[in-house]
């Protein structure tokens, strides 16, 4: 773990959040996008961390489906960049299905908390990149579209 990741992790812990290492790594990659829910402390801390790295931020200000169709889907259609986020489990459920329908796949997911306060950290990437990576290794990609198996988007 480098110093920057250590400091970010410490900042998350002070607000009661958590920062999975794979999420911190995703924020280091250029051109990424992030979605957050300002009503969740962990999500606000995630957004602050993402903003420091120059990641393009999108706030959920109501219906995540509207955000998907109005802003996220058009941006993702123009790039192979990943979409990372820390949002409510209910919003993640909707977002996951919209992403899969748009030929994206959930590369990583981690839940924290319980009930209505449950937050989900995730990384969504391009499904074609995952298929290409599997073809290069001559190993079949037997995971489903929502698998929380470790995978790198680049």
Protein Blocks (a to p, Z undefined) as FASTA:
>chain_A
ZZklmmmmmmmmmnopacdfklmmmmmpghiacdddfkbmklmmmmmmmmmnopacddde
bjfklmmmmmmmmmmmmpcbdcdddddfklmmmmmmmmmmnopacfbdcdedehjllccd
dddddfklmmmmmmmnopacfbcfklcbdcdfZZ
